[in-house]
Amino acid sequence: MILYGYFRSSTAYRLRIALHWKGLPWEGRAVSLPKGEHRADAYMALNPQGALPALVEEGQPALAQSLALLDYLEETHPAPPLLPQGARERAMVRSLCQVVACDIHPVTNLRVLKELRGRWGLSEADSVEWYRHWTAEGLRSFEATLAMQGRHGAFCWGDAVTQADVCLVPAVFNARRYEVDLAPYPMLTAIADRAAALPAFAAAHPSRQPDAG
Ligand SMILES: N[C@@H](CCC(=O)N[C@@H](CS)C(=O)NCC(=O)O)C(=O)O
């Protein structure tokens, strides 16, 4: 499998964690977001969505969308699992994933920030405030959902690592990068730090990627 990503892309980070967690053989291909390579013809021909990540298996069209890809890896390589047993339990884990992937990420994504700055004249400082606002709102929702579900332990789902942790760790990495105050979210911060220390998560960290240099 070839994963097209960028060291600081949180969506590619999710996939790197899952690939390492499942012990799958894969190669990375760097696509630079700051250089706009994700919108260049070569990458658009591969993934017309023009976003990272994309996963390619020999002779097959690329697969895109990180949550679809996490599920694809789960279905094709169920062990070790990243989802619990049971439809209800899986829905609970996926609801945490979607706070990150559907509520926080789409409004804090690079193309949104660029549009806010370029077309709508938001200053750099105001666009950072925008980023912090929506991240904080998403993390508030994540923390409250963890408390409401009452199923967390060492990780979001008891002591089992799941897709919720896979989505949470990159979100916390991004939040720290933008200096979001994490003090109001002690549960998710402790979980993210515990998960980030696991070998599969550590190997997927942005600083450990070849294009980080
Ligand atoms: N919903 C997509 C989002 C993909 C996405 O937007 N990825 C970011 C990198 S974290 C990207 O490529 N951004 C490029 C841009 O906004 O122009 C997914 O989960 O894979």
The ligand as a MOL file (V3000), in Angstrom:
LIG
                    3D

  0  0  0     0  0            999 V3000
M  V30 BEGIN CTAB
M  V30 COUNTS 20 19 0 0 0
M  V30 BEGIN ATOM
M  V30 1 N -12.5830 14.6210 4.9100 0
M  V30 2 C -11.2590 14.3990 4.3820 0
M  V30 3 C -10.4720 15.6670 4.5230 0
M  V30 4 C -9.1590 15.5810 3.7820 0
M  V30 5 C -8.3920 16.8880 3.9120 0
M  V30 6 O -8.9690 17.9670 3.6910 0
M  V30 7 N -7.1090 16.7950 4.2700 0
M  V30 8 C -6.3030 17.9760 4.4320 0
M  V30 9 C -4.9860 17.6600 5.0860 0
M  V30 10 S -5.1780 17.4060 6.8210 0
M  V30 11 C -6.0150 18.5750 3.0880 0
M  V30 12 O -5.6280 17.8720 2.1840 0
M  V30 13 N -6.1790 19.8970 2.9870 0
M  V30 14 C -5.8820 20.5760 1.7960 0
M  V30 15 C -6.6160 21.8670 1.6550 0
M  V30 16 O -7.4120 22.1950 2.5420 0
M  V30 17 O -6.4090 22.5210 0.6470 0
M  V30 18 C -10.5990 13.2200 5.0970 0
M  V30 19 O -10.9630 12.9330 6.2480 0
M  V30 20 O -9.7270 12.5660 4.5090 0
M  V30 END ATOM
M  V30 BEGIN BOND
M  V30 1 1 1 2
M  V30 2 1 2 3
M  V30 3 1 2 18
M  V30 4 1 3 4
M  V30 5 1 4 5
M  V30 6 2 5 6
M  V30 7 1 5 7
M  V30 8 1 7 8
M  V30 9 1 8 9
M  V30 10 1 8 11
M  V30 11 1 9 10
M  V30 12 2 11 12
M  V30 13 1 11 13
M  V30 14 1 13 14
M  V30 15 1 14 15
M  V30 16 2 15 16
M  V30 17 1 15 17
M  V30 18 2 18 19
M  V30 19 1 18 20
M  V30 END BOND
M  V30 END CTAB
M  END
